[in-house]
């Protein structure tokens, strides 16, 4: 019985702490530098048998789905289109390191900071919120709070 009480109190304290940190980050509104309007990037697979050309400014987020990676790209009519290629997140991350607004926030997610405007937090971790997508993006517990603050513009 005492363990249950301890876990409940610990979860409550963690939730309040993360909610306060998320509120402080949302209130600070750090602005990232604006990239050029059209920045075409070519993503290739490890063995170069598949590639994807995209405007990096239209990339909303990337999600790992097993051996495949899904690219969620905003189209001209404000809809999100998914394109899937067979590669690893490590390979994608290494190809996008030059882009300051593209950040790997979780082992399964890479986000374009230009599309995310809010952070929520609870005892389990932080979530990134965007008006472009319905679902929220999880943030790794190991993700730096400084980077988290710089992520939201």
Helices and strands as residue ranges (DSSP letters): H 2-28, E 40-44, E 51-55, G 56-58, E 59-65, E 68-74, E 80-86, H 89-95, E 102-106, E 109-112, G 113-115, E 118-122, E 125-129, E 137-139, H 145-151
